[in-house]
Amino acid sequence: MPDRLEAAQQKAGNVFGTVHGPLLPQVICDHGEGVYLFDQEGKRYLDFSGGPHVVSIGHGDPRVRDAMMEQMKKVSFFFRGFWLNEPLLALAERIIEVSPSNLTMCQFCNSGSEANETAIKVARQYHVENGNPEKHMVISRWQSYHGMTLGALSASGHTGRRLKFNPLLHQWPKIGSPLCYRCPYDTTYPGCEIRCARALDEIINQVGAQYVSAFIAESIGGAGTACMVPVPEYYPMIREICDKHDVLFIDDEIICGFGRTGKWFGIEHWGVQPDIITSAKGMTGGYTPMAVAIIDRKIGEVFTEKGASFIHGFTMEGNPVSATACLTVIDIIEKEGLVERSARLGEYFFKKGREKLSGHPVVGDIRGKGLLMGIELVKDKATKEPFDPTLRAANRFQRIAMDKGCMGYPTTGVDNGVRGDTFLVSPPFIITEGEIDAAFDMLDDALGDFEKEFL
């Protein structure tokens, strides 16, 4: 083992999450170029996970670096409570331009967890100001993931991430996810009559609509459901149910936002307008932390009519350097047509992925949209039986794939929260067809090695 790697691994004990996290990194990342990452020994890895789901325009783009440097030469930080922020004002305008037409205001923060916390609080205060102070519950879905802070984790239905913190969490109601491969209601589409959407109406009635503030859902599933894509009827029904009960619909676009699925926001595939969109990750391409909650005009009008301030904020939110980075990334995405490219290339991405991987006996399902793909790993393809959770099969597959030179993201819990291994891939939007071919070749090879070990 090289001396510097050994020294770094010894020092890793000083970073709590490094030695106590789920993946336990063993390699030092030295630099990135385009769709590739390089370790300190010069080995190249194709970043097929994009961060995960973060790197939209690729690594090391000098346009973002130079824009951030120019802003830092002027000023890196000032408190937004005292000063207007020119890059942030421009950014809010640009985000509103690409958002659904009913969303006309932005509240900035620093991470996806913070964005979802923000949306939960906006929804709560909206109802208070609107004369409905009893509305406080946030309904969500099992096998969902909305963040690690306590409010966002309360809304999350990812069992493994909740388990040790349950006493600290709000025990808000949850419904089954619209994952046809593992339908929580044991039905089959279309004869199911979209039971997974009707469940929202049922649970609102059961707990009392007067107590329900919002429903939060990822437009296309993330870590908890491995890129689950709901059926066409699902979100129109959800929108109708929310309107019926005066419940706000919060659309979590932390992963899907800013082009990942071939639309600016994933929810646009269903033609539905949410009341709040949250986004993070790809909006700055990974060059700096930033997130946003994009808010319906009707919410702002209530705050304005009541003369109410939103009682919320973070010190570093919307700082000018992060705002400049995000503006530059949006410029690149727009000028290079990368949202449209994600849609076009996504067709090739899924065609090639299914050709290369679906024949493997451990690949139960391949799902997703655009440049967002989930691969579910199973012990028995015919019965969909998952691997024993103690085997940590997804993490083991990630190690094998990384050794081959391909980065992906392993997740667990897709089967009732406690079982089920999946592997997510979501490359930068600039990836080429040849690089997609190379990545799936590596994953094909890695699956062969995985099967020798696990079957």
C-alpha positions as CSV (number, residue, x, y, z in Angstrom):
1,M,0.0,0.0,0.0
2,P,1.4,3.4,-0.9
3,D,2.6,5.4,2.1
4,R,0.4,8.4,1.5
5,L,-2.7,6.2,1.2
6,E,-1.9,4.4,4.4
7,A,-1.3,7.7,6.2
8,A,-4.6,9.1,4.9
9,Q,-6.5,6.0,6.1
10,Q,-4.9,6.5,9.5
11,K,-6.0,10.1,9.6
12,A,-9.5,9.1,8.5
13,G,-10.2,8.3,12.1
14,N,-10.4,12.0,12.7
15,V,-13.4,12.3,10.3
16,F,-16.3,10.7,12.1
17,G,-18.5,9.9,9.1
18,T,-15.5,8.5,7.2
19,V,-14.9,5.6,9.5
20,H,-18.5,5.1,10.7
21,G,-20.3,5.6,7.4
22,P,-21.9,2.9,5.2
23,L,-19.3,2.8,2.4
24,L,-16.0,3.2,4.2
25,P,-13.9,4.8,1.4
26,Q,-10.5,3.2,0.7
27,V,-9.1,5.4,-2.1
28,I,-8.1,9.0,-2.2
29,C,-9.7,11.0,-5.0
30,D,-7.1,13.4,-6.5
31,H,-8.9,15.2,-9.3
32,G,-11.7,15.1,-11.8
33,E,-11.9,15.9,-15.5
34,G,-15.2,15.8,-17.5
35,V,-16.9,12.4,-16.7
36,Y,-13.8,11.0,-15.0
37,L,-12.3,10.9,-11.5
38,F,-8.7,10.0,-10.8
39,D,-7.1,8.6,-7.7
40,Q,-3.6,9.6,-6.5
41,E,-2.0,6.7,-8.4
42,G,-3.4,8.0,-11.6
43,K,-6.1,5.3,-12.1
44,R,-9.2,6.6,-13.9
45,Y,-12.8,6.0,-12.9
46,L,-15.8,6.8,-15.0
47,D,-18.1,8.7,-12.7
48,F,-21.3,6.9,-13.8
49,S,-23.0,8.0,-10.5
50,G,-22.4,11.7,-11.0
51,G,-21.6,12.3,-7.4
52,P,-24.3,10.7,-6.9
53,H,-26.8,12.7,-8.9
54,V,-24.8,15.9,-8.5
55,V,-22.3,16.3,-11.3
56,S,-24.4,17.7,-14.2
57,I,-21.9,19.5,-16.4
58,G,-18.9,17.4,-15.6
59,H,-15.8,17.8,-13.3
60,G,-13.3,20.6,-13.6
61,D,-15.2,23.0,-15.9
62,P,-13.0,26.1,-16.0
63,R,-16.0,28.4,-16.7
64,V,-17.5,27.7,-13.3
65,R,-14.1,28.0,-11.5
66,D,-13.4,31.3,-13.2
67,A,-16.8,32.8,-12.5
68,M,-16.5,31.8,-8.8
69,M,-13.0,33.3,-8.6
70,E,-14.2,36.6,-10.2
71,Q,-16.9,36.9,-7.6
72,M,-14.5,36.0,-4.8
73,K,-12.3,38.9,-6.0
74,K,-15.2,41.2,-5.3
75,V,-16.7,39.7,-2.1
76,S,-17.2,36.2,-0.9
77,F,-19.8,36.8,1.8
78,F,-22.1,39.3,3.4
79,F,-25.2,38.9,5.5
80,R,-28.3,38.8,3.4
81,G,-30.3,40.5,6.2
82,F,-28.3,43.7,5.5
83,W,-27.5,43.7,1.8
84,L,-29.1,42.9,-1.5
85,N,-27.2,40.2,-3.5
86,E,-27.0,40.9,-7.2
87,P,-26.0,37.3,-8.3
88,L,-28.8,35.9,-6.1
89,L,-31.4,38.2,-7.6
90,A,-30.4,37.2,-11.1
91,L,-30.4,33.5,-10.1
92,A,-33.9,33.7,-8.6
93,E,-35.1,35.2,-11.9
94,R,-33.5,32.5,-13.9
95,I,-34.8,29.7,-11.8
96,I,-38.4,31.0,-12.0
97,E,-38.0,31.2,-15.8
98,V,-37.5,27.5,-16.0
99,S,-39.9,26.4,-13.3
100,P,-43.6,25.6,-13.6
101,S,-45.5,28.9,-14.2
102,N,-47.3,29.0,-10.8
103,L,-43.9,29.1,-8.9
104,T,-42.8,32.6,-8.6
105,M,-40.5,32.9,-5.5
106,C,-37.3,31.3,-4.3
107,Q,-36.1,30.6,-0.8
108,F,-32.4,29.6,-0.9
109,C,-30.5,27.3,1.5
110,N,-27.5,25.0,1.4
111,S,-28.5,21.4,1.0
112,G,-31.4,19.2,0.0
113,S,-32.2,18.4,3.6
114,E,-32.4,22.1,4.4
115,A,-34.6,22.7,1.3
116,N,-37.1,20.1,2.5
117,E,-37.1,21.5,6.0
118,T,-37.7,24.9,4.5
119,A,-40.7,23.6,2.4
120,I,-42.2,21.9,5.5
121,K,-42.0,25.1,7.4
122,V,-43.3,27.2,4.6
123,A,-46.3,24.9,4.4
124,R,-46.9,25.1,8.1
125,Q,-46.7,28.9,8.3
126,Y,-48.9,29.3,5.2
127,H,-51.7,27.4,6.9
128,V,-51.2,29.4,10.1
129,E,-51.4,32.7,8.2
130,N,-54.3,31.4,6.2
131,G,-56.4,30.8,9.4
132,N,-55.8,27.0,9.7
133,P,-53.4,26.7,12.6
134,E,-54.3,23.0,13.2
135,K,-52.7,21.9,9.9
136,H,-49.3,20.6,10.8
137,M,-48.9,17.0,9.6
138,V,-46.8,16.1,6.6
139,I,-47.8,12.9,4.8
140,S,-45.2,11.2,2.7
141,R,-44.4,7.7,1.3
142,W,-42.6,4.7,2.6
143,Q,-39.2,4.0,0.9
144,S,-38.8,7.7,0.3
145,Y,-35.9,9.8,1.2
146,H,-36.0,13.6,1.9
147,G,-32.9,14.3,4.0
148,M,-31.0,13.6,7.2
149,T,-32.1,16.6,9.4
150,L,-34.9,15.7,11.9
151,G,-37.8,17.3,10.0
152,A,-36.7,15.9,6.6
153,L,-36.0,12.5,8.2
154,S,-39.4,12.6,9.8
155,A,-40.9,12.9,6.3
156,S,-38.5,10.2,4.9
157,G,-39.8,6.7,4.7
158,H,-36.3,5.1,4.4
159,T,-36.4,2.6,7.3
160,G,-32.7,2.1,7.7
161,R,-32.0,5.8,7.9
162,R,-34.8,6.4,10.4
163,L,-34.4,3.4,12.7
164,K,-32.0,4.7,15.4
165,F,-33.5,8.1,15.4
166,N,-37.2,7.2,15.6
167,P,-37.7,8.6,19.2
168,L,-36.6,12.0,17.9
169,L,-38.8,12.0,14.8
170,H,-42.4,13.3,14.1
171,Q,-44.4,10.1,13.6
172,W,-46.3,11.5,10.6
173,P,-48.4,9.2,8.4
174,K,-47.0,7.5,5.3
175,I,-48.5,5.7,2.4
176,G,-47.0,3.0,0.1
177,S,-44.8,4.1,-2.8
178,P,-46.0,3.7,-6.4
179,L,-43.3,1.1,-7.2
180,C,-45.0,-1.4,-9.6
181,Y,-42.1,-3.9,-9.4
182,R,-42.8,-4.3,-5.6
183,C,-46.3,-3.0,-5.3
184,P,-47.1,-2.4,-1.6
185,Y,-50.8,-3.2,-2.3
186,D,-50.1,-6.5,-4.1
187,T,-52.0,-5.4,-7.2
188,T,-51.1,-5.1,-10.9
189,Y,-51.4,-2.0,-13.2
190,P,-53.7,-1.0,-14.7
191,G,-56.3,-3.2,-12.9
192,C,-55.0,-1.7,-9.6
193,E,-57.0,1.5,-10.2
194,I,-54.0,3.4,-9.0
195,R,-54.4,2.2,-5.4
196,C,-51.2,3.9,-4.4
197,A,-52.6,7.3,-5.2
198,R,-56.0,6.7,-3.7
199,A,-54.2,5.8,-0.5
200,L,-53.5,9.5,0.0
201,D,-57.2,10.4,0.1
202,E,-57.8,7.5,2.5
203,I,-55.2,8.5,5.0
204,I,-56.1,12.2,4.9
205,N,-59.7,11.2,5.7
206,Q,-58.5,8.9,8.5
207,V,-56.3,11.4,10.3
208,G,-58.5,14.4,9.5
209,A,-57.9,16.9,6.7
210,Q,-57.9,19.7,9.2
211,Y,-54.6,18.4,10.6
212,V,-52.7,17.8,7.3
213,S,-50.5,20.5,6.0
214,A,-48.7,18.9,3.1
215,F,-47.9,15.8,1.0
216,I,-44.2,15.5,0.0
217,A,-43.0,13.1,-2.7
218,E,-40.0,12.7,-4.9
219,S,-41.2,13.0,-8.5
220,I,-39.1,10.0,-9.5
221,G,-37.8,7.9,-6.7
222,G,-34.3,8.2,-5.3
223,A,-32.3,6.1,-2.9
224,G,-35.4,4.4,-1.3
225,T,-37.0,3.1,-4.5
226,A,-34.1,3.2,-7.0
227,C,-35.5,5.5,-9.6
228,M,-39.1,4.4,-9.4
229,V,-41.3,6.1,-12.1
230,P,-45.0,6.3,-11.2
231,V,-47.6,5.4,-13.8
232,P,-49.1,8.3,-15.9
233,E,-52.3,8.7,-13.8
234,Y,-50.5,8.9,-10.4
235,Y,-49.5,12.6,-10.1
236,P,-52.7,14.1,-11.6
237,M,-54.6,12.1,-9.0
238,I,-52.3,13.3,-6.2
239,R,-52.8,16.9,-7.3
240,E,-56.6,16.5,-7.3
241,I,-56.5,14.9,-3.8
242,C,-54.3,17.6,-2.4
243,D,-56.6,20.3,-3.8
244,K,-59.7,18.6,-2.4
245,H,-58.3,18.7,1.1
246,D,-56.4,22.0,1.1
247,V,-53.1,20.2,1.4
248,L,-50.0,21.6,-0.3
249,F,-48.1,19.3,-2.7
250,I,-44.3,19.5,-2.1
251,D,-42.4,18.0,-5.0
252,D,-38.9,16.9,-4.0
253,E,-36.6,17.4,-7.0
254,I,-33.3,17.2,-5.1
255,I,-32.1,14.6,-7.5
256,C,-34.3,15.2,-10.6
257,G,-34.1,19.0,-10.7
258,F,-32.3,21.0,-13.4
259,G,-32.4,18.5,-16.2
260,R,-31.5,15.0,-14.9
261,T,-34.6,13.3,-16.3
262,G,-34.8,15.2,-19.6
263,K,-37.0,18.0,-18.3
264,W,-36.0,20.9,-16.1
265,F,-38.0,19.2,-13.3
266,G,-39.1,15.6,-13.1
267,I,-42.7,16.4,-12.3
268,E,-43.1,18.0,-15.8
269,H,-43.3,14.5,-17.3
270,W,-46.8,14.4,-15.7
271,G,-47.9,17.9,-16.5
272,V,-48.7,18.7,-12.9
273,Q,-47.9,21.9,-11.0
274,P,-46.8,21.4,-7.4
275,D,-47.2,24.1,-4.7
276,I,-43.5,23.9,-3.8
277,I,-40.5,22.4,-5.6
278,T,-37.3,21.7,-3.7
279,S,-34.0,21.1,-5.4
280,A,-30.3,20.9,-4.8
281,K,-27.5,18.6,-6.0
282,G,-27.3,19.3,-9.8
283,M,-28.3,23.0,-9.6
284,T,-24.6,23.9,-9.0
285,G,-23.1,20.8,-10.6
286,G,-21.3,20.0,-7.4
287,Y,-19.1,23.1,-7.5
288,T,-20.5,24.4,-4.3
289,P,-23.4,23.6,-1.9
290,M,-26.7,25.3,-2.7
291,A,-30.4,24.4,-2.6
292,V,-33.7,26.1,-3.2
293,A,-37.4,25.9,-2.4
294,I,-39.4,27.4,-5.3
295,I,-42.8,28.6,-4.0
296,D,-46.3,29.1,-5.5
297,R,-47.5,32.7,-5.9
298,K,-50.7,31.9,-3.8
299,I,-48.5,31.1,-0.8
300,G,-46.6,34.4,-1.2
301,E,-49.9,36.3,-1.5
302,V,-51.1,35.0,1.8
303,F,-47.8,36.1,3.5
304,T,-48.1,39.5,1.9
305,E,-51.7,40.0,2.8
306,K,-50.9,39.2,6.5
307,G,-47.7,41.3,6.5
308,A,-46.0,38.1,7.7
309,S,-42.3,37.4,7.6
310,F,-41.1,33.8,7.0
311,I,-39.5,32.8,10.3
312,H,-36.6,30.9,8.9
313,G,-33.0,31.3,7.5
314,F,-29.4,30.0,7.4
315,T,-26.3,32.2,7.7
316,M,-24.7,31.0,4.4
317,E,-27.9,30.8,2.4
318,G,-27.7,32.3,-1.1
319,N,-24.1,33.6,-0.6
320,P,-22.8,35.4,-3.8
321,V,-20.2,32.8,-4.6
322,S,-22.7,29.9,-4.6
323,A,-25.2,32.0,-6.5
324,T,-22.6,32.8,-9.1
325,A,-21.7,29.1,-9.5
326,C,-25.3,28.2,-9.9
327,L,-25.9,30.9,-12.5
328,T,-22.9,29.7,-14.5
329,V,-24.1,26.1,-14.4
330,I,-27.6,27.1,-15.6
331,D,-26.0,29.2,-18.3
332,I,-24.0,26.1,-19.5
333,I,-27.1,23.8,-19.3
334,E,-29.2,26.2,-21.3
335,K,-26.6,27.2,-24.0
336,E,-25.5,23.7,-24.6
337,G,-29.0,22.3,-24.6
338,L,-28.1,19.7,-21.9
339,V,-31.7,19.2,-20.7
340,E,-32.8,18.2,-24.2
341,R,-29.6,16.2,-24.5
342,S,-30.5,14.3,-21.3
343,A,-33.8,13.3,-22.9
344,R,-32.2,12.2,-26.2
345,L,-29.2,10.5,-24.7
346,G,-31.5,8.9,-22.0
347,E,-33.1,6.7,-24.7
348,Y,-29.7,5.4,-25.7
349,F,-28.7,5.1,-22.0
350,F,-31.6,2.8,-21.2
351,K,-31.4,0.8,-24.5
352,K,-27.7,0.0,-23.9
353,G,-28.2,-0.6,-20.2
354,R,-31.0,-3.1,-20.8
355,E,-29.0,-4.8,-23.6
356,K,-26.0,-5.3,-21.4
357,L,-27.4,-5.9,-18.0
358,S,-31.0,-7.3,-18.1
359,G,-29.9,-10.8,-19.0
360,H,-28.0,-11.2,-15.8
361,P,-29.7,-13.6,-13.3
362,V,-29.2,-11.1,-10.5
363,V,-30.8,-8.1,-12.3
364,G,-34.5,-8.1,-11.4
365,D,-35.5,-4.7,-12.8
366,I,-34.0,-1.7,-14.6
367,R,-36.1,1.5,-14.2
368,G,-35.8,5.3,-14.3
369,K,-35.9,8.2,-16.8
370,G,-33.5,10.4,-18.7
371,L,-30.0,9.9,-17.2
372,L,-31.3,8.4,-14.0
373,M,-31.3,4.6,-13.7
374,G,-31.9,2.2,-10.9
375,I,-30.8,-1.4,-11.2
376,E,-32.4,-3.8,-8.7
377,L,-30.3,-6.8,-7.6
378,V,-32.1,-10.0,-6.7
379,K,-31.2,-13.5,-5.5
380,D,-34.0,-15.1,-7.6
381,K,-35.2,-13.3,-10.7
382,A,-38.4,-15.4,-11.0
383,T,-39.6,-14.7,-7.4
384,K,-37.9,-11.3,-6.9
385,E,-36.4,-12.7,-3.7
386,P,-33.8,-10.2,-2.5
387,F,-30.4,-11.0,-1.0
388,D,-30.0,-11.5,2.7
389,P,-29.4,-7.9,4.1
390,T,-26.4,-9.1,6.1
391,L,-24.5,-9.8,2.9
392,R,-24.6,-6.1,2.0
393,A,-24.8,-7.2,-1.6
394,A,-25.2,-3.7,-3.2
395,N,-22.2,-2.4,-1.4
396,R,-20.2,-5.4,-2.5
397,F,-21.2,-4.8,-6.1
398,Q,-20.2,-1.2,-5.8
399,R,-16.7,-2.3,-4.7
400,I,-16.4,-4.7,-7.6
401,A,-17.6,-2.1,-10.1
402,M,-15.2,0.6,-8.7
403,D,-12.3,-1.9,-9.0
404,K,-13.3,-2.2,-12.7
405,G,-13.2,1.6,-13.0
406,C,-16.9,2.5,-12.9
407,M,-18.6,4.5,-10.1
408,G,-22.2,3.9,-9.1
409,Y,-24.3,4.3,-6.0
410,P,-25.5,1.4,-3.9
411,T,-28.7,1.6,-1.8
412,T,-30.8,-0.8,0.3
413,G,-34.3,-1.2,1.7
414,V,-36.4,-1.1,-1.4
415,D,-38.3,-4.2,-0.2
416,N,-40.5,-3.0,2.7
417,G,-37.6,-0.9,4.0
418,V,-35.6,-3.8,5.4
419,R,-34.4,-5.8,2.4
420,G,-33.6,-5.3,-1.2
421,D,-30.3,-4.1,-2.9
422,T,-30.2,-1.6,-5.7
423,F,-27.5,0.2,-7.7
424,L,-28.1,3.7,-9.1
425,V,-26.3,5.3,-12.1
426,S,-26.7,8.9,-13.1
427,P,-23.8,10.2,-15.2
428,P,-23.0,13.8,-16.1
429,F,-25.1,15.2,-18.9
430,I,-22.0,15.6,-21.1
431,I,-21.3,11.9,-21.2
432,T,-21.0,10.4,-24.8
433,E,-22.5,7.3,-26.2
434,G,-19.0,5.7,-26.3
435,E,-18.5,6.4,-22.6
436,I,-21.9,5.0,-21.9
437,D,-20.9,1.8,-23.7
438,A,-17.7,1.6,-21.8
439,A,-19.5,2.1,-18.4
440,F,-22.0,-0.6,-19.1
441,D,-19.2,-3.0,-20.3
442,M,-17.6,-2.5,-16.9
443,L,-20.8,-3.1,-15.1
444,D,-21.5,-6.2,-17.2
445,D,-18.1,-7.5,-16.2
446,A,-18.6,-6.6,-12.6
447,L,-22.0,-8.4,-12.5
448,G,-20.2,-11.5,-13.7
449,D,-17.8,-11.4,-10.8
450,F,-20.6,-10.5,-8.4
451,E,-22.6,-13.6,-9.5
452,K,-19.6,-15.9,-9.0
453,E,-19.5,-14.7,-5.4
454,F,-23.2,-14.5,-4.5
455,L,-24.9,-17.2,-6.6
